[in-house]
Amino acid sequence: MPRRAQGRGSADAPRERWVELGRIGGPFGVRGWVRVQSFTDPPEGLLRFGCWSLCVGGHERSERRLLEGRRQGRGLVVRLEGLDGPEAAAALRGASIEIARSELPPPGRRRFYQADLIGLAVRNLEGMELGAVQHFIEAPGGPVMVVQGGAQHWIPAVPRHLRKVDLDAGWIVVDWPAVLE
């Protein structure tokens, strides 16, 4: 599941939502390859997209065509159009790799992209409003929803705790106490 979404657009056009699917690490070798941390499952899923929108520092956006890539250890290494040496590759360190939400395939039955859950209201089985999903954190046991309301709740985003998601209505029902003892 991708982690988060951002938007951009003009006043005349609907805002395109962007989903962060990875992050550029440091250079790999001397021919302009870069290390990539993929947020897709499996990590190679990021290689299915032929054009990446790279966002440096949350502001500057540029398009780069993926020329080739492969799994390397726990991440990926890729060669992008326009990178011809380690200096050019190093300039992209930390850039987020974003794909338009409209380009992502449907997630499947009872599966959701994390980006689609951000901002949804969260209430528990007793009907108590816990807040809204702010972001997700990857933990050793799986993704955790950070829900901010009167208090902050870190709720494992697994079927045991996620009971119902209604994207159209904008809410999530969780099996989680309002106050932990």
Stockholm file with secondary structure:
# STOCKHOLM 1.0

chainA/1-181         MPRRAQGRGSADAPRERWVELGRIGGPFGVRGWVRVQSFTDPPEGLLRFGCWSLCVGGHERSERRLLEGRRQGRGLVVRLEGLDGPEAAAALRGASIEIARSELPPPGRRRFYQADLIGLAVRNLEGMELGAVQHFIEAPGGPVMVVQGGAQHWIPAVPRHLRKVDLDAGWIVVDWPAVLE
#=GR chainA/1-181 SS CCCEEEEECCSSSCCEEEEEEEEEEEEETTTTEEEEEECSSSGGGGGGCSEEEEEETTTEEEEEEEEEEEEETTEEEEEETTCCSHHHHHTTTTCEEEEEGGGSCCCCTTCCCHHHHTTCEEEETTCCEEEEEEEEEEETTEEEEEEESSSEEEEECSTTTEEEEETTTTEEEESCCSSCC
#=GC SS_cons         CCCEEEEECCSSSCCEEEEEEEEEEEEETTTTEEEEEECSSSGGGGGGCSEEEEEETTTEEEEEEEEEEEEETTEEEEEETTCCSHHHHHTTTTCEEEEEGGGSCCCCTTCCCHHHHTTCEEEETTCCEEEEEEEEEEETTEEEEEEESSSEEEEECSTTTEEEEETTTTEEEESCCSSCC
//
